[in-house]
């Protein structure tokens, strides 16, 4: 909290023989409600993933601020060439992918609440790493934008490479 103090002398033309009359002293306390802060995190499983098998994403949007956050939008950039399965959100709605992006309109979240979005993709190429990126925003000014972006990178392996990776450990 911060204190704001001030004084104003009020009067009319002419001499004032009584000092202090017409003086108004003001002391006000300003209380900060905190900073608005929405955030996004995501996980990908399994990690690594086998080519041709589902890679499941769970994206969590949270309101860490002191008041409700409104008109929350999540934009998810899919890995190149990925086509997601059904997109499910715990609140609001997610549109069909446009290009390589999914946009979800999640509505409002009260303080300390969260919403989740889940979907899966099936990688078709091995020997690469697929990266999925999510960005969240709300109507209110966000004073901590460092947690508004989240990415998950997952190696895609062939079944043969997985066999070669784990077989030496099993045989020991």
C-alpha positions in Angstrom: 0.0 0.0 0.0 1.1 3.5 -0.7 0.1 6.7 1.1 -0.8 9.9 -0.8 -0.9 13.1 1.2 -1.8 16.6 0.2 -3.1 19.9 1.5 -5.2 22.6 -0.1 -5.9 26.1 1.3 -9.4 27.3 0.6 -10.4 30.9 1.1 -11.9 34.1 0.0 -10.3 37.4 -0.9 -9.3 39.5 2.1 -7.4 38.9 5.3 -7.7 35.6 7.2 -7.2 36.3 10.9 -7.7 32.7 12.0 -4.9 30.5 10.8 -5.9 27.0 9.7 -9.5 27.8 8.8 -10.1 27.0 5.2 -7.4 24.4 5.1 -8.2 20.8 4.0 -5.7 18.1 4.7 -6.1 14.8 2.7 -4.5 11.5 3.5 -5.5 8.6 1.2 -4.2 5.0 1.1 -3.7 3.4 -2.3 -3.9 -0.4 -2.3 -2.5 -2.3 -5.2 -4.6 -5.3 -6.2 -1.7 -7.0 -7.8 -0.8 -7.8 -11.3 -3.0 -9.6 -13.9 -1.3 -12.8 -15.1 -2.6 -15.5 -17.4 -0.2 -18.4 -18.2 0.1 -21.4 -20.4 2.0 -24.7 -19.9 1.9 -27.9 -22.0 3.0 -31.5 -21.9 3.5 -34.0 -24.7 3.3 -37.8 -24.1 4.9 -40.2 -24.8 8.3 -38.5 -25.0 9.9 -39.8 -27.3 7.1 -41.0 -29.5 7.2 -43.8 -32.1 6.3 -42.9 -35.7 2.7 -43.8 -36.5 1.6 -43.7 -32.9 -0.4 -40.9 -31.2 1.4 -38.0 -29.5 -0.9 -36.5 -26.9 -0.8 -32.9 -25.9 -2.3 -31.4 -22.7 -2.3 -27.6 -22.5 -3.2 -25.8 -19.3 -4.2 -22.1 -19.2 -4.2 -20.6 -15.7 -5.2 -17.3 -14.2 -2.6 -16.4 -11.6 -3.9 -12.8 -11.2 -5.9 -11.2 -8.4 -9.1 -10.9 -10.4 -11.0 -12.7 -13.1 -9.4 -12.8 -16.6 -11.8 -12.4 -19.5 -12.0 -13.2 -23.2 -9.1 -15.7 -22.9 -7.8 -16.9 -26.3 -5.4 -19.8 -26.8 -3.6 -20.1 -30.1 -1.8 -23.3 -30.8 0.8 -23.7 -33.6 0.8 -27.3 -34.7 4.0 -29.1 -35.8 4.6 -29.0 -39.6 2.4 -31.4 -41.4 0.4 -32.4 -38.3 -3.3 -33.0 -38.4 -4.8 -33.2 -34.9 -7.5 -35.5 -33.7 -10.5 -34.1 -31.9 -9.7 -31.0 -29.8 -11.3 -31.0 -26.4 -11.5 -28.0 -24.0 -12.7 -28.0 -20.4 -14.5 -24.7 -21.1 -15.3 -22.5 -24.1 -14.7 -23.9 -27.6 -11.9 -24.6 -30.1 -12.3 -24.2 -33.8 -11.1 -26.5 -36.5 -7.5 -26.0 -37.5 -6.9 -23.2 -39.9 -3.6 -23.8 -41.7 -1.3 -25.0 -38.9 -3.1 -23.3 -36.0 -5.9 -24.1 -33.6 -7.6 -21.2 -31.9 -9.6 -21.7 -28.7 -11.9 -19.1 -27.1 -11.9 -20.1 -23.4 -14.1 -17.3 -22.0 -13.3 -16.1 -18.4 -11.4 -17.7 -15.6 -11.7 -16.6 -12.0 -8.6 -16.0 -9.9 -6.5 -19.2 -9.4 -8.6 -21.2 -11.9 -7.4 -23.2 -14.9 -8.8 -24.6 -18.2 -7.3 -27.5 -20.2 -7.2 -28.3 -23.9 -6.2 -31.7 -25.1 -5.7 -33.3 -28.5 -3.3 -35.7 -30.3 -1.4 -35.9 -33.5 0.2 -38.9 -35.2 3.7 -38.2 -36.5 4.3 -39.7 -39.9 8.1 -39.2 -40.2 10.8 -40.6 -37.9 14.2 -39.1 -37.1 12.8 -35.6 -36.5 11.7 -33.6 -33.5 8.2 -32.1 -33.6 7.5 -28.9 -31.7 4.1 -27.6 -30.7 3.8 -24.0 -29.4 0.9 -22.4 -27.5 0.2 -18.7 -26.8 -2.4 -17.3 -24.4 -3.9 -13.8 -24.1 -6.8 -12.1 -22.2 -8.5 -8.8 -22.4 -6.8 -7.4 -19.3 -3.3 -6.1 -19.4 -0.9 -8.9 -18.5 2.1 -7.7 -16.4 4.0 -11.0 -16.8 4.1 -12.0 -20.5 7.1 -14.3 -20.0 4.6 -17.2 -19.1 2.2 -16.6 -22.0 4.1 -18.9 -24.4 4.9 -22.6 -24.0 6.5 -25.1 -26.3 6.9 -28.9 -26.2 9.5 -30.6 -28.4 9.3 -34.4 -28.8 11.7 -36.7 -30.8 10.0 -39.0 -33.2 11.7 -42.4 -33.4 11.2 -45.4 -35.6 10.4 -48.7 -33.9 13.9 -50.0 -35.0 15.7 -47.1 -33.4 13.7 -47.7 -30.1 14.7 -51.3 -30.3 18.4 -50.3 -30.7 18.1 -47.8 -27.9 16.8 -50.1 -25.2 18.0 -53.5 -26.2 21.5 -53.1 -24.7 20.1 -52.2 -21.3 17.7 -55.2 -21.3 20.5 -57.7 -22.1 22.8 -56.5 -19.3 
